[in-house]
Amino acid sequence: MAITVVIADDQEMVRTGFRMILESQPDIDVVADVVDGEAALAAVEEHRPDVLLLDIRMPKLDGLEVTRRLSALSAAHPERGHRPRIVIVTTFDLDEYVHTALRNGASGFLLKDASPAMLVEAVHAAAIGDSLISPAITVRLLRDMAPAGPAAAARTPSEPLTDREADVVRCLARGATNAEIASELFVSLSTVKTHLANVQLKLDARNRVEIAAWAWESGLATGGS
């Protein structure tokens, strides 16, 4: 079945360009494009898309507030059973924006100068619960998520990570893809995916971005335990 997408951006040219790029893919269907945050929430309610592409600076409600509201709604009413994966696509890569979006549950963060291939990849990744962040900000973002205080402030896994799981997470925190992790650690791609799935369960993390953020917060990314 096709991945359904809603696009929210106040610039018509951007919406049209994104629609053309995404609808050129046989497995992606853009079901609506809207001009502001309130319309984005209404479109999500009406169409129940798999993925929501959100600009940050929009009239009425910005993309960060839309992300926060959808996250809060999902937490308050889990019985409703549907929340789209959110990918922020914006001109602005301010750390405050990136941190807020990802901590509120966004599955990706792209700059508008990203290639068409990366936009398509971000939608595919979000649809299966994975994440993609523009390479220009990935490692900087995750490093900056590390608090100045003690690492103990980070969440505690439900079970300790194995040595190999920790190795995988360190690679992830540096911005490595699954294929790059497999190559570096001399394991199969399926093994990397299994380790990440186990870590996600132990951390109760929503996606790989939260895993990487935890690695920096806990000190694991810089060699801590």
DANOR-V944869 format. One record per helix or strand of 3 or more residues. SS is the DSSP state (A for helix, B for strand). FROM is the first residue (numbers start at 1). TO is the last residue. If there is no record, write none. Layout:
# DANOR-V944869
SS_FROM_TO + SS_FROM_TO
This chain:
# DANOR-V944869
B_3_8 + A_12_23 + B_28_34 + A_37_47 + B_51_54 + A_63_76 + A_78_80 + B_85_90 + A_95_103 + B_108_111 + A_116_127 + A_135_144 + A_151_153 + A_163_173 + A_178_185 + A_189_203 + A_208_218 + A_220_222
